[in-house]
Amino acid sequence: MKINKIHLTHLHNDEYWQFITRLNDHIEAAGAAALKIEALNTRFVELYGQLDSAYKKITASVLSAEIDAADHARDETFRGMKDAVSAALRHFNPEAREMARRVSIVLDSYGDITQLGKSAQTAALTNLIGDLIPKHSADCKALGLSSWIAELERLNVAIELLMEARFDETTARTSLPMREVRLAMDALYGEIVFRIESLQEVFGGEPDAPWKAFIEAMNTIIDYTNNIVAQRKGRAAAEKAKENE
C-alpha cells in the first residue's frame, strides 16, 4: 500500500503549512512509537517548529486585514444563505418546502464551511456552488437564493485574488530560513513516506498494525490538497485566457 504522490514544491506557503500541520496531527494521533518512526519524528518536530515560526513571519502582511474582512463577509453570507434555506423548510407552500429540502441536502453535505481555513473554504465553496448550479438552479431561483450564490461566488473570487496577491508579496519577502526549512522538510517527508510504506509492506499483516490506517488518512489529505492546487491552477489558467481574449 502506497502513499499518494504530492508535489510539495507546487504548494503555496499557506497550503504547505496546512499540509504539514495535518501530517503532524496524524503522527501525533497514531503515535510515533507505534509507527516506529521515533528518530524521524524527532527531526520532524524540530523542523515543524521552525516552519511554523517562519510561516507566521511571512504571513504578516498589509493585505491580511483586507483578507480577514472579506473572509468575515463570506462567512456571514454563507450563514445568511443557510438561514434562508432553513426558513424555507418551514414555508407554508409544500412545493417550496420540497425545493428547500433538496437544496438543504447539498448544503448539509458540506458541513460548516466557515470553520475551514481560508484556502480550504475557497475550494469547498467552489465545489458547493458547482453542486448547486446548474443542477438546482430552478430551486435556488424560486427560493430567492440566486443573489446569495452570486455574492458568495464574488467574495470567493475576491479572496482568492487577495491571497494570490499576498502570496506574490510574501514570496518576494520570504526569508532564507523559510526556503531552507521547506527544502529540509521536503527531504524528511520523503524519508517518512519511505519508512511508513516499507513497514506496511513488511509488517502490515500484523494485528493492530497502524500503518494502513495512517496511509489511508494521509491519502485523504493528499487528495484534498492536490485538488486545491488543481483548482487554483485552473482558475489562474481561466483568468489568463480571459486576459488573452
HELIX and SHEET records of a PDB file:
HELIX    1   1 LEU A    8  HIS A   10  5                                   3    
HELIX    2   2 ASN A   13  ALA A   30  1                                  18    
HELIX    3   3 ALA A   32  LEU A   35  1                                   4    
HELIX    4   4 GLU A   38  ILE A   58  1                                  21    
HELIX    5   5 LEU A   63  ALA A   88  1                                  26    
HELIX    6   6 PRO A   94  SER A  109  1                                  16    
HELIX    7   7 ILE A  113  GLN A  115  5                                   3    
HELIX    8   8 LYS A  118  LEU A  132  1                                  15    
HELIX    9   9 SER A  137  ALA A  142  1                                   6    
HELIX   10  10 SER A  146  ARG A  173  1                                  28    
HELIX   11  11 LEU A  176  PHE A  203  1                                  28    
HELIX   12  12 TRP A  211  ASN A  244  1                                  34    
END                                                                             
